[in-house]
Amino acid sequence: MKLVDQKYIKVIALAISLPSSIFALGWFLLRLAEQGVIHKLVALGLIILYVVNTIFLIAYYGSKNKD
């Protein structure tokens, strides 16, 4: 008996990795902002873009492999 169908592996992997990757990316970008390499709004914008892109990929892979 399989725990998860193979067609949902990408969706589950993205959903599980989302919180930790947001934390790591946020920490890294805010450190760059503190050092003056990038502006804080640029760091926030990149974090938001990453979250939106990951949610889009979850929805895309989920609907693509629905059948």
N, C-alpha and C positions, 0 to 999 in steps of 0.2 A: 504494500500500500504506500503510495506516494503522499507526502505531506502537502506538497504544492505542485501544481501542474507546471511543466517546463515553460509554457507560454507566458506565465506570470512572473518568472524569475526577475526579469528586468524591472518590472514595476515594483516588486517587493524590495529589490536591492536599492532602488532610488528612494523609496519611501523610508527605508530603515536608515540609510546614510544621510538623509536630509538634515536632521538636527545637528549631528556632529560636524558635517561639512559647513553648515552655516556658522557654527561656533568658531571653527578653525579659520574660515575665510574672514569672518568679522574681526577676530583677534589680530590676524595678520594685517588686514587693511587699516584697522585703527592704530596699530603700531606705526605703520607708514605715515598715517595722518599726524600722529604725535611728533614724529621726527621731521615733519614738514615736507615729505616727499610728495604727498598728494593732499588735496583739500578734504576736509571731513565730509562735505556733501558728495564729493566724488566717491569716497569710500562707501557711504550709505547708498548711493545710486548703484554701485557695483554689487553690493549685497542684495539689494532689491531685485536687480536684473537676474542674479543667480537664482534666487528663490522662484521668481516667475518662470524662468526657463526650466527649472527642475520640475515645477508643478505642471508645466505644459508637456514635458517629456513623459511624466507619469500618466497624464490623461491620454497622450498620443499612443503610448505603448499599450495602455489598458484598452483603448477602443480598437486598436489595430489587431490585437490578439483576442478579441471578445469571442469570436466564433470557435 
